[in-house]
Amino acid sequence: MDITTLGWVAALSSFTLSIAMVVWGRNGM
């Protein structure tokens, strides 16, 4: 696994986490 792939994985996981936080917040958690 090279550094570019690792960067994409890190960015995608943090993006997914922020979306999940917004969704949970709107659902009243």
C-alpha positions as CSV (number, residue, x, y, z in Angstrom):
1,M,0.0,0.0,0.0
2,D,1.6,3.3,-1.0
3,I,1.2,6.7,0.6
4,T,-1.4,8.0,-1.9
5,T,-3.7,5.0,-1.2
6,L,-3.3,5.6,2.5
7,G,-4.2,9.2,2.1
8,W,-7.3,8.4,0.2
9,V,-8.4,5.8,2.8
10,A,-7.8,8.4,5.6
11,A,-9.7,11.1,3.9
12,L,-12.6,8.8,3.0
13,S,-13.0,7.4,6.5
14,S,-12.9,10.9,8.1
15,F,-15.5,12.1,5.5
16,T,-17.7,9.1,6.2
17,L,-17.4,9.8,10.0
18,S,-18.5,13.4,9.6
19,I,-21.5,12.4,7.5
20,A,-22.5,9.8,10.1
21,M,-22.2,12.5,12.8
22,V,-24.6,14.8,10.9
23,V,-27.1,12.1,10.2
24,W,-27.1,11.0,13.9
25,G,-27.5,14.6,15.0
26,R,-30.5,15.1,12.7
27,N,-32.0,11.9,14.1
28,G,-31.9,13.4,17.6
29,M,-29.1,11.5,19.2
